[in-house]
């Protein structure tokens, strides 16, 4: 059974592996160059305030070379790979047999239908996880210094293309495709449903799951009126509201609000000096003085970058648990409900 599954699966596996090896080779070929640029621009080993300038110089240097576009291509491949594997590997696996009727011959053999599906799930899902993991882990190492300069490794989009989360997502996408094929019994329909479901998961999971698993940190500090901020005034009620853009490198900002000393979000009747006028080119000193007298604080809720791997393992565990549950459902369906 394993040999037969390998015979059926080796062509698509080797085709995908060949394409991915080209990408991995390109990353390996440019790895030393990225490290050299980090050193020559002073980003490697920089200290405190010098790091911001060095990081900008380093990122500008990277973007002007092959590594610049390769960075985005690799992220796109890691994000797209689970969808493609679910569509072209997972969906046809059972749907093709059910649609053509060849499953009747398969199920009369000595191998039980549950074992038949289990072997295919293990080999197909394992291959999907292996291919995606190869690219993801190489990209994580290759882009480590770029992510450090950008300070965005913990942000949802980048987070989904790093570490071990793509491995679990690829396995889940494959099982989603297989399950869709079992339920719909039509290859094209199963491929379409797999595309919709996996694409929806790729949008929903980064927005919902990390918030539930991250255990964010909340910090409260005095509002710095010398830093950029926005002041919104409702002209009908004259109510003022302050907006801030929290600048915290290597952190995922969940919320940033301006609060009063009591902890409530700041909303108050605006001072006349803060009301908009035609000749107002910015915030007047009188307006800043009024805001300073309000004793305002900025409250920021964020996920620090130091929790990257802890969050990776938590999200990996949840996705694998869902994959195993969906696999159990597929095995139950093919044994009890499929005739």
Secondary structure as UniProt FT lines:
FT   HELIX           2..40
FT   TURN            41..42
FT   TURN            44..45
FT   TURN            48..49
FT   HELIX           50..63
FT   HELIX           66..85
FT   HELIX           86..90
FT   HELIX           91..100
FT   TURN            101..102
FT   HELIX           103..106
FT   TURN            107..108
FT   HELIX           113..142
FT   HELIX           144..150
FT   TURN            153..154
FT   HELIX           156..159
FT   TURN            160..161
FT   TURN            163..164
FT   HELIX           165..184
FT   HELIX           187..213
FT   STRAND          217..222
FT   TURN            225..226
FT   STRAND          229..234
FT   TURN            235..238
FT   STRAND          239..244
FT   TURN            249..250
FT   STRAND          251..259
FT   TURN            261..262
FT   STRAND          268..269
FT   HELIX           272..274
FT   TURN            278..279
FT   HELIX           285..293
FT   STRAND          297..304
FT   HELIX           305..307
FT   HELIX           308..336
//
